[in-house]
Amino acid sequence: MQSGSGMGSMGTMGSMDMRMMDSWPKASREAVEFMMKKYGAPAEMTATKATWGRTGQWKQTVVYNYEVQHDFPGPHTDVMQQWIDYRVPADRFDDLAMYDGSVVVNRTNGEMSARCDKEEANFLALNLAHEVITGARSWSDARQKYGEQITMMKAGQPAPYTVRLMWTPAMGGTADADRPVM
């Protein structure tokens, strides 16, 4: 178990910090509680978000105080975004967009993130995104596999794509500064 930095020991934040979350949606509060149990207190807590630096396989995690409606694979709200370093070839962006709109790529920074309600769903989203990017799976097959894995996870059955990233993400060196045209 890893500890966050900046706000004290695992599971403790000042009462003022905890009061900031009183008006947050339930999904956001649950995501913060999960992250604190697993990784410790956030490195930064504001009225609008809780942020962790490197925890486990993640470069960064942010839990937002607002929900974004997402109906794939079934209705839920997205509140937690988690990043990794990853260079995505520009010719794979369309396939990623067709696969899942909550997978976000920042080509210049060399980062890819997933935004969902649970860490397990973010592992799943990025595992399948990796397969789409590498050509191991089509975007439509990835959507099907996503639904199967979520169904298995919710039923308490083994769903390996939801446990961890199934490859070792890069630690930097993925930025793409592009080329000047002038």
C-alpha positions as CSV (number, residue, x, y, z in Angstrom):
1,M,0.0,0.0,0.0
2,Q,1.3,3.4,-0.9
3,S,0.8,6.6,0.9
4,G,-0.2,9.9,-0.7
5,S,1.8,13.0,0.2
6,G,1.1,16.3,1.6
7,M,-1.9,15.8,3.8
8,G,-0.9,13.4,6.6
9,S,-1.2,9.7,7.1
10,M,-3.5,7.4,5.2
11,G,-7.1,7.9,5.7
12,T,-6.8,11.3,7.5
13,M,-7.4,14.7,6.3
14,G,-8.2,17.8,8.3
15,S,-11.9,18.3,9.1
16,M,-11.9,21.4,6.9
17,D,-10.7,19.3,3.9
18,M,-13.4,16.7,4.6
19,R,-16.1,19.3,4.9
20,M,-15.2,20.5,1.4
21,M,-16.6,17.2,0.1
22,D,-20.0,17.6,1.9
23,S,-21.7,18.9,-1.3
24,W,-19.9,16.6,-3.7
25,P,-21.9,13.9,-5.5
26,K,-22.0,10.5,-3.9
27,A,-19.9,8.9,-6.7
28,S,-17.1,11.5,-6.1
29,R,-17.1,11.0,-2.3
30,E,-16.9,7.2,-2.8
31,A,-14.0,7.6,-5.3
32,V,-12.1,9.8,-2.8
33,E,-12.7,7.3,0.0
34,F,-11.5,4.4,-2.2
35,M,-8.4,6.2,-3.2
36,M,-7.6,7.2,0.4
37,K,-8.0,3.6,1.6
38,K,-5.7,2.3,-1.2
39,Y,-3.2,5.0,-1.7
40,G,-3.4,7.4,1.3
41,A,-4.5,11.1,1.5
42,P,-4.5,13.2,-1.7
43,A,-1.4,15.4,-2.4
44,E,-3.8,18.3,-3.0
45,M,-7.4,18.9,-2.0
46,T,-9.5,21.8,-3.2
47,A,-13.2,22.6,-3.3
48,T,-13.4,21.2,-6.8
49,K,-11.0,18.2,-6.9
50,A,-8.7,15.8,-5.0
51,T,-5.4,15.0,-6.6
52,W,-2.9,12.2,-6.1
53,G,0.5,12.0,-7.7
54,R,2.1,8.7,-8.7
55,T,0.2,5.9,-7.1
56,G,0.6,2.3,-8.2
57,Q,0.7,2.3,-12.0
58,W,-0.9,5.8,-12.3
59,K,1.0,8.9,-13.1
60,Q,-1.8,11.0,-11.6
61,T,-5.3,10.6,-10.3
62,V,-7.9,13.4,-10.0
63,V,-11.4,12.9,-8.5
64,Y,-13.7,15.8,-9.5
65,N,-16.6,17.2,-7.5
66,Y,-18.9,16.9,-10.5
67,E,-20.3,14.0,-12.5
68,V,-20.3,13.6,-16.3
69,Q,-23.0,11.3,-17.5
70,H,-21.7,8.3,-19.5
71,D,-23.9,5.6,-20.9
72,F,-21.3,3.1,-22.1
73,P,-21.4,0.3,-21.3
74,G,-24.4,1.2,-19.1
75,P,-25.5,4.4,-17.5
76,H,-23.2,5.7,-14.8
77,T,-21.3,8.9,-14.1
78,D,-17.6,9.6,-14.6
79,V,-15.8,11.3,-11.7
80,M,-12.3,9.9,-11.5
81,Q,-9.6,10.5,-14.2
82,Q,-6.3,8.6,-14.1
83,W,-3.3,9.2,-16.3
84,I,-0.3,7.2,-17.7
85,D,2.5,8.2,-20.0
86,Y,1.7,6.8,-23.4
87,R,2.6,7.8,-26.9
88,V,-0.4,7.2,-29.2
89,P,0.3,7.3,-33.0
90,A,-1.9,10.0,-34.6
91,D,-3.4,7.4,-37.0
92,R,-5.0,5.5,-34.0
93,F,-6.9,8.5,-32.5
94,D,-10.1,7.8,-34.6
95,D,-10.2,4.2,-33.4
96,L,-9.8,5.2,-29.8
97,A,-12.6,7.8,-30.2
98,M,-14.9,5.1,-31.6
99,Y,-14.0,2.7,-28.8
100,D,-14.6,5.0,-25.7
101,G,-15.1,8.7,-25.4
102,S,-13.8,8.6,-21.8
103,V,-10.3,7.6,-23.0
104,V,-8.4,10.9,-23.6
105,V,-5.1,11.3,-25.3
106,N,-2.9,14.3,-25.1
107,R,-0.3,13.8,-27.9
108,T,1.9,16.8,-27.0
109,N,2.2,15.7,-23.3
110,G,2.5,12.0,-24.3
111,E,-0.3,11.1,-21.9
112,M,-3.4,8.9,-22.0
113,S,-6.1,8.9,-19.4
114,A,-9.4,7.2,-18.6
115,R,-12.3,8.8,-16.8
116,C,-14.9,6.7,-15.1
117,D,-16.4,6.1,-11.6
118,K,-14.0,3.4,-10.4
119,E,-10.3,2.6,-10.7
120,E,-11.2,-0.9,-12.0
121,A,-13.1,0.6,-14.9
122,N,-10.1,2.9,-15.7
123,F,-7.8,-0.1,-15.8
124,L,-10.2,-1.8,-18.1
125,A,-10.6,1.2,-20.4
126,L,-6.8,1.7,-20.8
127,N,-6.1,-2.1,-21.2
128,L,-8.5,-2.2,-24.1
129,A,-7.2,1.1,-25.4
130,H,-3.7,-0.4,-25.5
131,E,-5.1,-3.3,-27.5
132,V,-6.8,-1.0,-30.0
133,I,-3.7,1.1,-30.4
134,T,-1.4,-1.9,-30.9
135,G,-3.9,-3.5,-33.4
136,A,-4.6,-6.5,-31.2
137,R,-8.3,-5.7,-31.1
138,S,-10.7,-3.6,-33.2
139,W,-12.5,-0.7,-31.5
140,S,-15.8,-2.6,-31.9
141,D,-14.4,-5.8,-30.3
142,A,-12.9,-3.6,-27.5
143,R,-16.4,-2.2,-26.8
144,Q,-17.8,-5.8,-26.6
145,K,-15.0,-6.9,-24.3
146,Y,-15.5,-3.9,-22.1
147,G,-19.1,-4.8,-21.5
148,E,-18.2,-8.5,-20.8
149,Q,-15.5,-7.5,-18.3
150,I,-17.7,-5.0,-16.4
151,T,-20.5,-7.6,-16.2
152,M,-18.1,-10.2,-14.8
153,M,-16.6,-7.7,-12.3
154,K,-20.1,-6.7,-11.0
155,A,-21.0,-10.4,-10.7
156,G,-17.9,-11.0,-8.5
157,Q,-16.3,-13.2,-11.2
158,P,-12.7,-12.8,-12.3
159,A,-12.3,-9.9,-14.7
160,P,-8.5,-9.7,-15.3
161,Y,-8.7,-6.5,-17.4
162,T,-10.0,-4.6,-14.3
163,V,-7.3,-5.5,-11.9
164,R,-4.2,-3.7,-13.2
165,L,-2.6,-2.4,-16.4
166,M,-1.7,-5.6,-18.3
167,W,1.6,-4.1,-19.6
168,T,4.1,-1.8,-18.0
169,P,3.4,1.8,-19.0
170,A,6.3,4.1,-19.9
171,M,7.7,6.5,-17.3
172,G,8.3,9.6,-19.4
173,G,9.7,9.9,-22.8
174,T,6.3,9.8,-24.5
175,A,5.8,13.5,-25.3
176,D,5.4,14.4,-29.0
177,A,6.5,18.1,-29.6
178,D,5.3,17.7,-33.3
179,R,7.1,19.6,-36.1
180,P,7.1,23.3,-37.0
181,V,5.5,24.4,-40.2
182,M,7.0,27.8,-40.3
